[in-house]
Amino acid sequence: GQQLNQSPQSMFIQEGEDVSMNCTSSSIFNTWLWYKQDPGEGPVLLIALYKAGELTSNGRLTAQFGITRKDSFLNISASIPSDVGIYFCAGQLGHSGYALNFGKGTSLLVTP
Amino acid sequence: KAGVTQTPRYLIKTRGQQVTLSCSPISGHRSVSWYQQTPGQGLQFLFEYFSETQRNKGNFPGRFSGRQFSNSRSEMNVSTLELGDSALYLCASSAGADTQYFGPGTRLTVL
């Protein structure tokens, strides 16, 4: 599978700040997904995007499916300490199965 | 609905042994995928099963295999374990052309 380019690799911010991370690929995808993973646990789905240009929110989280279908970004507004974790983007073609291609993750640390 | 469950949660094996991991998908989900997560390589797709048939396979050696049963439960097997097989093995289930939901994973340590 193809590895997606996710940036930044890590972020260290203060509580209340906004956060932005993005993911790019050399190939197009039909679905973009954003997951959060806590230590020792499996990734938890945050937001799913199914159409190019789509902008979707989930509470303080907002994500967009890039118009070229080769990128996506995730914004977290007014960060809180429980936002700490590793955030992964994942792209899926979905034509003949549901294999996900993942980015390497963005590690987020939030100080009170 | 109960989430994806994986057993065991932790496993310690020695080189050369084989191991079988189990995954029970969310009720009604027919697609089960397996991923390997390591610090160096990140999350990598192993294979996907749908209605007892392997539909996709990632770039892993033949020592990694899997199967799916008629109740959608899935197992993956790794034979002749190597030190580099130490990883968190994650199972994900899906209802269709939709999102995938992950289990907590099985932490495999090969000594």
Interface residues (C-beta under 8 A of the other chain):
Chain A: G1 Q3 T31 L33 Y35 G40 E41 G42 P43 V44 L45 A48 F88 A90 Q92 G94 S96 G97 Y98 A99 L100 N101 F102 G103 K104 G105
Chain B: V4 S31 S33 Y35 G42 L43 Q44 F45 E48 F50 R55 N56 G58 N59 L90 A92 S94 A97 D98 T99 Q100 Y101 F102 G103 P104 G105 R107
